[in-house]
Amino acid sequence: MPKLSETFTVGNLEVAALSDGAPERALGGFFNGVEPADWTQALGITDPEQPMPFNFGTFLVRGGRRTVLIDSGYGPVAGTMGITGGGELLQRIEELGVGRDEIDIVVHTHLHPDHCGWNIPEEGAELTFPKAIFFVSRVELDHWEQAHLDDDERVQVSRRAMAPLKAAGRVATFDGELEVTTGLTTVPTPGHTPGHTSLLLASQGEHLLITGDAAHHPVHLEHHDWIPGVDLDPRESETSRHRLAALAVEKDAVITGGHFPILTLGKLRQVESGYQWVPA
């Protein structure tokens, strides 16, 4: 049974990795154009169709001046997918003793539906996190508003998730790096989407790097040119992983990601061939 929640600390901050659904799935789509024998060996399997643990995850950060949620999960639709913990993010938050109105800030790494699904529980409903300000890259928000994407179902879902927030004046956009709140800084990592953003958390000399979808699996941080088929700009995606890896080494940061099974934490070590993932 996959874990759906796990709490750890970064300095004096408490970070909870929370799942909105933990399926098992074949991961070949995240290694577009890579020889199956290469990526399966790296993952420790032999069959490229073998289901592997996956996660639709978010992170709740407490202990500073604000209570922050990083991404808002897949939303109610995940409850119809027949996956462990599907659509249960609000339950995970409640189990921590946190009320929805206690969340001050939501930061979106990007606006794919599995990252903004609980912004509103359903169309026309009240905001799920009624007192939160939602931070998203200006480039990201502008991208999803382009008219030529009107017929894309994922775009329609994401627009519905953001429209009530915009109408309520609860969306704050940013460019580049921004200290959202004390110790939490955005790291531009475009490629997966045009305005994709990772997050760097710092407290008492310790650092945590949350990759968002700049890495769907830790092996992406070793092989920057192994490109998920869902990345819109493969070259930028590779460049962003180079940047993340260098930053992780510079800060001696622990690394995790929303699609990593709970709880996956590691560090990167610089080696002659590039970078090596070391589980924490």
N, C-alpha and C positions, 0 to 999 in steps of 0.2 A: 504494500500500500504506500503510495507516494506521500511525502510530507506536504502539508498544505500551509504550514506556518512555522517559522522559526525566527527567534530573536537573538541578536548579537549586538555587540557594542563597538563603537568607534570613538575613542576618547571617552567623553562624558555623554555621548549621544547614544540613544537606543534605536536600533534599526530592526524593523520586522520585515522579513521577506514573506509576502502573502500571495497565495495562489488564487486565481479565479478559474482554475481548471488545469488539471495535470494529466494530459493524455499520454499515450505511447504512440509514436508515429515513426515511419521511415523517414530518414533525414537526408536522403539523396538530393532533394531539391535545394538544399543549402550548400551544395558543392557543385555548382553549375560548371560543366566542362572538365571536371577533375576526374581522372581515372578512378573507377570504383575501388580498385585494389589499393589505391593510395589512401583515400579518405577512410575506407573501412578499417584498414590497418591502424590508422591514427586513432580511430575510435575504439579499437579493440574488438571488432566484430569481423565476420567473414562474409555475411550475406547483406548486400546493400538494401534489401527489403526488410531486414529485421527491425521490428519496432523498437524504438529507444525512448527513454524517459524524456519528456518535454514539459514545458510549463508556460502558462499565460500568467505572468507574475507582475506584481507591483511591490513597492517598498514604502513603509510608513516610518518616518523619522521623528523622534521625540527627544526632548531634553534640552533643546535650545529655546529661543524666544517664540518659535512657531512650531505647530504640528504640521508636517508636510507629507503629502502623498505623492509619490512619483509614479505617474501613469494611473489610470483608473480601470484597468482590466478590460475584459471582453464584454461584460455587461450581462443582462438577463438572458440573451440568446445562448450563452454558454451553458445555461441550465438545460437546454434542449439537445445537447450534443452527446449525451450519454458518456461523459467523461468524469472522472473523479474530481469532486470539488467544483464542477462547472457552474458558473454563475453564483458562487457563494462568497464573493469578496466582502460584501457588507457583513456577512456573518463572521468572517475572519477578523474584520476590524472590531466588531462588537465584542468578540472574545477577548480582545486586548483591553477592554474597558474604555474604549474610545467612542464617543458619540459622533455621529456624522456632522453635527454642527460645531464640533471641536476642531475640525480640520480647517486650518487657516489658508493653506496654499496647496494647490495641485500643480505639479510641473509635468508637462507632456514632453516625452522624448520625441514623439512625432504623432501624427494623427491617423495612423491605421486603426481600423475599428477595434482591434484587440488591445488597444492602448487608451482608448477614450470611451469605452463602452458604458461606464457607470456615471458619466457626466449627468445624464438624466436617466431614470429607470425605464421610462418609455415616453414616446412622443406625446407632448402636451402635459406631462407630469411636472411636478415641482422639481427644483434642482436637488440632486442627491446630496450634495455638500453645500448647503445654502449660504454659508458664510465664507466660503473659500474664494480666493482669487486664483484664476487659472493662467499659468504662464506657458507661453508657446512661442517658438521662433516666428518672427514676422515672415520670413521667407517660407516657412512651413505653412502658415495660415494662408498666405497669398496663393501658394501652389494649389491648395485644395479648393480655392474659389474660382479657378480658371474655367471659363465657359466650355472649353473643348472637352472637359472631363465630366460634363453633366450626366452622361449616360453610364458612367462607371458606378456600379452598385456600392463599392467600398467608399467612393467619394460621397455618395448620397448619405450613407450611414454616418460618416464623419461630420458632414455638414449639419445633420440633425443633432448630433451630439454637441456641436459648438454653437449653433444658432441661438438657443435660449440664453446661453452664457453671454454672448455678445449683446443680445437685447437687454440683458440685466446689467451691462457694464462691468462684467466680472472677468473679462479677458485682458491680460497684460502681455503685450508682445515685446520681444527683445531682439537685438542683433548681436551676434558674436558671444563673447563671454559676459556673464552677468552674475553678480553675487545676489542670488534671489533672496536669501536670508543669511544671517551670520553662519559662515562655514559651509554653505552650499552654493557652488558655482557651476554655471553651465559651461559645457565644452562642445563647441561646434564640431560635429562629425557627419557632414553630409555624405550622401551616396546612396544609402538605403532609401531615403527620401531627400528632397532638396534642402530641407531645413532641419534634418535630424540632429538631435542634441543628446550628448551623454552628460553625466553629472559627476562632479568631484566633491566629496564630502570630507571636511577636515575638522578635527577636534583634538586638542592636546597633543599635537605632533603626529597623530595617526591620520591616515587617509583611506578613503574608500572610493573606488571608481566604479560607477554603475554604467554599463556600456549601452543600455538601450538595445536597439537592434543593429548596432555596429558590429556585434558578435552574437550569433545565435547559439554558438557552442564555444567552449574555451579553446578548441583547436583553431578557431579563426584568428585567435591572437598569436598563434605560432605561424600560421600560413596565411598571410595577409592577402594573397592573391587567390585564395579559395573563395569564390564569390557566390553568395546565395542568389538563386534565380530571381528572387523578389527585389533585389537591389536595382534601383532605377539607373544609377550611374556607376558601373563597375569600377571605373578608374578612380572616381572620388571615394568610393567605398574602400578601396585598397589604401589610398592615401590616408583616410581617416583612421584606419586600423594601425598604420605606421605611427600616426600621431598619438593614438591612445597607448600603444605599447611603450613609446618613448616616455610619455607622461607617467605611466605606471611605474617604470623603472626609476625615473627621476624622483618621484614622491615615495618610493617604496610602498606603493598603495596595494591594499587588498582589492581584488577585482571580483565583480559579480555581474550578472545580467538577468533581465526579467524572463528570458526563455530558458535559463539554466535551471535544472531541477533543484528544488529546495532541499538542503542548503548547499550551494556550490560556491566556495570561496577559494581564491588562489592568488598567487603573485606571479609576476613575470621575471625571469632571470635572463639577462643578456648573455648569449653564448655566441660562439664563432659563426654558427649558421644563421643567427638571428635572435629569436626569443624562445624561451622554454617556459611552459606553464608548470607551476609547482603548486599542488593543492595545499591550502592553508589548514 
